[in-house]
Amino acid sequence: MTMAKASLSSLAEVCGVSTSTVSRALSGHPAVRAEVRAKIEAAAAKYGYQRNELVGKLMSHLRTGRTERFLGNLAVIHVPSAAQPKLLPAQRRCIAGAVTRATALGFKLYEFSFGRDGLDAAGYGRMLRARGVQGVIFLFAEPTGLPVGFPTEAFATVEIDYGQPEPSLHTVCLDHFGTLTGALERLKGLGYRRVGLFLTKFKDQRIRHKWSAAFSSYQGYSGRIGKVPMLIEDEIDETLFKRWHQTHRPDVVVGHMDEALGWLQRAGIRVPEDTAFFNLSWTERKRACAGLDLRLELQGEVAAETIIAQIQRGERGQPADPRKIMVRGRWVGGPTIRAEAAGQI
């Protein structure tokens, strides 16, 4: 019999015993007869089975009721770009969520920014291994992809948001499409009939056009929010925004720049009486407004849970079938839109 990768179940099949017996034998449990233990240990050696020490610790916790303070090390690596050399505030909030959840699960999380330490990708791999890091969370400034030469095969890996042109890692991200269509449905329920979307090209491209796709789909097929054309440009300033607003007269504008509140007010437009404002990124607001909470801390928490689960399963390297875990954003009411009726969700 050949094995691509020895496991408890495959050893159990070879030895003609249950997986629980294999587990107890390899843990030195006294209830397993000596001859059975010897047979299982010989099979484990023959097929190259390696016990996952993290799983062993966790199972020990369950059996004894003890709580270990420390189970292992993780790292988050920010991959910067020339246009975005530093972490964005939103990314810092993702990291904060990851730290909180990792700590609760017994892990320490180190933070690095690629290129800051004078190391190449292989050098980072050596440093992380020396620190006992078992899993790496990637945060990308732009969809540039993994640093060439980084030894992903040595670590459990996951990325937050869209960091690669073609995903090669498991990804945790916001459900942009579902979140925006849900918000448009609620705006329609509040009586808005001419909804306008404005955002920069970079913001839309960064998330693979999920905002514009959701808006276009809902506008075209769900109806009753008007036909205001989207304003999507490289840069959006006050002059461009006012021209778009004056031409198309939306009764609510949806976008990621709350500077638009000042632009509307300087044009003599009352908010929300004449035109309402709904912030696509309420999480990064500078002014009081309604909008979407992008659940940044939750994205970090889910990334930590995902990578720890990989470690528990003994998974390393780039997955054959990368998976995407999406977090739904949350509606937040505010002074820039109409109030919802009592009892409305």
N, C-alpha and C positions, 0 to 999 in steps of 0.2 A: 504494500500500500504506500502511495506517495502522498505527501501533504504539501500544499502551497504554503500554508502557515499553520503550525500546530496550535490547537486550542484545547480547552477542557473537554469540549464535546467530541473532538476528533480522537483525543487520547482515551476517552471513555469507550468509544466505539472499538478502538484497537484492543483495549484490555478487557472488554466485555463486562464493564461495570457502569454505574451511573456517574453523571458529572459531579454530583455531590460527593461521591466516594473519592473521585480523582482530586477534588478540591481539598478534602480532608486529609488525604494521603500526602499531598504536596505541602500541606501546612503542618505536618507532623502530628496530626490528631491521634491520640492513643487508642481510639475506638477501631482504627483500621488494622487488620491483621498484618503481621510483619511480612508474610509472603506476598500479600496483595500490594502492600506499599512498595516492596522491592520491584515488583512487576511494573507498577505505574511509574516509579522513578526511572527505571530502565527505558521505558517507552518515551518518557519526557526527554531523557538525554539523547536517545536515538533520533528523535524527530525535531530536536532543537527547541523544545518548548521553554519559554521564558515567562516566569510569573510576573504579573503586573503588580509592582510593590504598592502603588497607590490604591489599587483595588483591594489589596490585602489590608492596608491600613483602614480603609473605609469599612470593610467587612468586620474587622476587629472592633471598630467603634460600635457597629450594630450588635455584635455578640456580647460585648462587655458593658455597653452603655457609657463608655468613656468618650470624652471629646478632646481630640488633638487640637492644639493651637496652631500647628503648622503642618501642611501637607506638601507644599512645593512652591516653585517660583514660576511666574508668568512674566511676559514683557509685552508692552505696546510699542510699536515702532511707527513714528510719523515719517512718511516719505514726502519731503517738501518738493516744491517746484520753484522756478525763478519768479513766477508771478505770485506765489504764495509760500514764502520761505518759513513762515511761522504757523503754529497751530491756530486755527480759528477758535473764537469763544465757544462755538457750537461743538467743536471737536474736544475741547477741554471738558465740556459737560459730559460727553460720551465717556471720556476717560474716567471722570469722577464716578460715574455709574458703574463702570467696570471694576474700579478699585473697591467700591463699597461691596459689590457682590462677591468678588474674589476673596476679599478679607473674610466675609461671612462664611465662605466655604473652605477657609483654611489656607488660602494662597496669598503670597506677596506679589504685587505687580510692579515691575520696574518700567520706567518710561524713557524712551530714547527718540532722538530725531536723527534720521539717517544723514550721514555726512558731517555731523557736528563733532564727532570724536576722532576724526582723521582715519577712519577705518573704511575699507571697502566692504562689499557684501559678505565675502567669505570671512573677513575679519570680525564682522558682527556675529556671524555664526559661531566662531571660536569663542568669542567673549561670552555669548549667551550660554553656551555649553559649559564654560568654566564656572559660570554663576549658578549652574543647575537649573536653568530655565527649561521648562518642558513644553510650553506653548507660547505662540506669538500672535498678538492681535495687530493687524495692519490698519493704519489710517493714512489715506492718500490725499495729497493736496489737489491733484488732478488725475484723470484716468490714464496714468502713465504705465501702470503695470508693476510687477515685482522687480526689485533691484536685481540686475543680472548677476548671477553667481551666488545668490543667497541659498544656503542649504536647507530648503524647505523639508527635505526628507528627514531631517533630524528633529523636527518639531511638529506638534499639533498646531494648525494655523486657521485663522479666520480673518475676514476683513469687515470693517464697518463702512457702509455706504458703497458707492460704485467707484472702485479704484482701478479697475482694469478694463481695457477695451473688450477683452473676452475673458469672462470670469474663470479663474483656475482654482479659486479657494471657495469654501463656504462663505456666504455673505449674510450679514445682518443689516437690514436697511428699513427705512420707512416705506410703508405701502402708499406711495405718492398718488397713484392712480385712484385707489379706493378711497383714500382720505379726502382728496379734492372732490370727487364725484359726490361723496356723502355731504360735504360742505355745500356744494352747489344745490343739492336737494333741499337742504335746510334754508338756504337763502331764498330759494323759490318759495318755500313754505312761508317765509316771512313777507312774501308779496313782491319781491324784486323781480322785474321782468326784462331788464336790460343790464345784464351782467357783463362787465368788461374785465379782461385779464391783461396785466402788464408785467413783464419781467425781462431781465437781460438774457441775451443768448447764452452766456456762460452758465447762468443758473439753470437754464433748461437743458443745455447740453450735458452739464455735469451729472444729471440724473437720467440721461438717455431720453430726454423729451417727455418724461412722464407727466409733468404739469400740463404742457400744451396738448398732449394726446388726450388726457382726461377731459380737459376743457372742450376741445374740439369734438370729442365723442359725445359728451353730454349735451353740448349746444346743438349738435346735428341730429341726435336721435331721441333725446328726452324732451326737447321742446320747451317753450314757455320761459326761456331766459333771454330771448332776443337773438340778434345776429350781429352784435358788436364785434368787429374784427379785433383779434388779439394784437397788442402792441408788444412786439419782441424785437429788440434792437441790441447792438453791441453795448451801447450806453444809453441810458434814459435820463434826460435832464428835465428841468421845469418847463422849458419852452416846448420840447417834444411832447411831454405829457399833456400840457394844456391844449395843444393843438389837437391831439387825439381826443381828449375829453370834450372839447368844444364841438368837434365835428360829429361825434357819435353819441354824445349825451347819455352815457351809462348812468343808471340809478344806483349802482354799487360798483366800486372798482376793487379788484382782487389782485394783490401783488405783494412783493417781498420788501418794498421800500416804503417805510412809514414817513419818509420825507414828503410823500404825496399829500399827507394831511396839511402840511404847510402850503404846498402849492395850491391846493383847492381853496384854502382859506384866503390866501392872497388874491385869488381870482374872484373873491366874493361868494364862493360856494359854501353853503352851510352843510356841516357834517354832523349828523347823518340826514338832516331834513331834506336837503337837495340831492346830495350824493353821499352814499355810505362808503365806508372803507373797511375791507377785511384783509388782515395781514396773513400772507402765506407762511410767514415765519414768525408767528407771535412770540416764539421762544426767544428770538433775538430783537425784540421790539425796543425802541428807544422812547416811545410815547405810549400813553394809555390807549388801547384799541382792542377791537375784537380780532380773532384770528385762529390759527391752527397751532396747537402745542405739538411740536414734532417729537416729543417723548425722547429727548436726547439721552437722558440718564438711563431710561429703560433700554435703549438700544445698546448702551454699554453693558448693562446688567445681562442682557441676553447674550451678548458676545462672550462675556466671561463664563456664563453657564454652558454655552456651546463648546467652548474650547476645553473646559474642564471635563465635560462629557466625553470628548474625543480622547483625552488623556486616560480617563477611566477605562475606555475601550481599547486602549493601546494603539490608537490610530495616529499615524505620522504622515507627513508629506502632503502633496497636492492630491485631493480626492479624484477618483475616476469620474464621479458624477457630482460636481459641485452643487450644493443646495442653497436655496435662498430662504431666509427666515425674515418675514416682514412684520413690522410693528405698525399698528394702526395709530394715526394721529388723533388728537382730541380737540373737539370744538371748544373754544373759549369765547363766551359772550363779552361784550364791552360797550363803551359809550359811542362807538363809531358805527353801530348798526342799530336797527330797530330792536326793541326788547321782545323776547319771545313770550307768547301768551302763557298764563299760569297752567301748569300741567303738561306743557309741550316739552318734549325731550330734545 
